[in-house]
Amino acid sequence: MATVNEREIEWTETEHGRTHFKRKKLASAADVDELGASLYELPPESSSWPYHFHAGNAEAVYVLSGSGVLRTPDGEERIESGDFCGFPADPEGAH
């Protein structure tokens, strides 16, 4: 088991059109291959990823601070600090 502190992990940055974020790959830093866990920081008016869904694994988002808009098959909704959002591994989990 590896323990890491996010303060020790370097940010990587992705920018392509509206997709713009900084990311710390937490699970990779802890040598956990079976789990995807990252910390993201998004500038205002940006997106993390294009609209998509996963077929092989569920996904979740937990908002630490700030607010944003979440797009799902049901439409758009405002999310804010403290919100946890889960997405099943199928088209109904698109986000």
C-alpha positions as CSV (number, residue, x, y, z in Angstrom):
1,M,0.0,0.0,0.0
2,A,1.3,3.4,-0.9
3,T,0.2,6.7,0.8
4,V,0.6,9.9,-1.1
5,N,-0.3,13.5,-0.3
6,E,-1.7,15.6,-3.2
7,R,0.6,18.4,-2.3
8,E,3.5,16.2,-3.4
9,I,2.0,15.5,-6.8
10,E,2.8,17.8,-9.8
11,W,-0.1,19.3,-11.8
12,T,-0.3,18.4,-15.5
13,E,-2.3,20.8,-17.7
14,T,-4.6,20.0,-20.7
15,E,-5.9,22.7,-23.0
16,H,-7.8,22.2,-26.2
17,G,-10.7,24.5,-27.0
18,R,-13.1,24.7,-24.1
19,T,-11.4,21.6,-22.6
20,H,-9.0,23.2,-20.1
21,F,-8.0,21.8,-16.7
22,K,-5.1,21.0,-14.4
23,R,-4.9,17.4,-13.1
24,K,-3.1,15.5,-10.4
25,K,-3.3,11.7,-10.9
26,L,-3.8,10.5,-7.4
27,A,-4.3,6.7,-8.0
28,S,-1.3,6.6,-10.3
29,A,0.9,8.3,-7.7
30,A,-0.2,5.6,-5.2
31,D,0.6,2.8,-7.7
32,V,-3.1,1.7,-7.8
33,D,-3.8,0.5,-11.4
34,E,-7.4,-0.7,-10.9
35,L,-8.7,2.7,-9.8
36,G,-8.9,6.0,-11.6
37,A,-8.8,8.9,-9.1
38,S,-7.7,12.4,-10.0
39,L,-7.9,15.9,-8.6
40,Y,-9.0,18.4,-11.2
41,E,-8.9,22.2,-11.2
42,L,-10.9,24.0,-13.9
43,P,-10.7,27.7,-14.8
44,P,-14.0,29.5,-15.1
45,E,-16.0,28.8,-18.3
46,S,-14.0,25.7,-19.2
47,S,-14.8,22.0,-19.5
48,S,-13.0,19.0,-18.1
49,W,-13.8,16.5,-21.0
50,P,-16.2,16.4,-23.9
51,Y,-19.6,14.8,-23.3
52,H,-19.0,11.0,-23.0
53,F,-19.8,7.8,-21.1
54,H,-17.8,4.8,-20.1
55,A,-18.6,1.2,-20.9
56,G,-16.0,-0.5,-18.6
57,N,-16.3,1.4,-15.4
58,A,-18.5,3.7,-13.4
59,E,-17.3,7.3,-12.8
60,A,-17.9,9.8,-10.0
61,V,-17.3,13.5,-9.4
62,Y,-17.1,15.2,-6.0
63,V,-17.0,19.0,-6.0
64,L,-14.5,20.3,-3.4
65,S,-15.0,24.0,-4.1
66,G,-16.7,26.3,-6.6
67,S,-19.6,25.5,-8.8
68,G,-20.3,24.5,-12.4
69,V,-22.8,23.0,-14.8
70,L,-23.2,19.2,-15.2
71,R,-24.6,17.9,-18.5
72,T,-26.3,14.5,-18.4
73,P,-29.0,12.7,-20.6
74,D,-31.6,14.5,-18.5
75,G,-30.2,17.9,-19.4
76,E,-28.1,20.4,-17.5
77,E,-28.0,21.1,-13.8
78,R,-25.9,23.4,-11.5
79,I,-23.5,21.6,-9.2
80,E,-21.6,23.2,-6.3
81,S,-19.2,22.5,-3.4
82,G,-20.2,19.3,-1.6
83,D,-22.1,17.7,-4.5
84,F,-21.3,14.1,-5.3
85,C,-22.3,12.8,-8.8
86,G,-22.2,9.2,-9.9
87,F,-22.3,7.9,-13.4
88,P,-23.1,4.3,-14.3
89,A,-21.0,2.5,-17.0
90,D,-23.5,2.8,-19.8
91,P,-25.2,5.5,-22.0
92,E,-27.4,6.6,-19.1
93,G,-24.1,7.6,-17.3
94,A,-23.2,10.1,-20.0
95,H,-21.8,13.3,-18.7
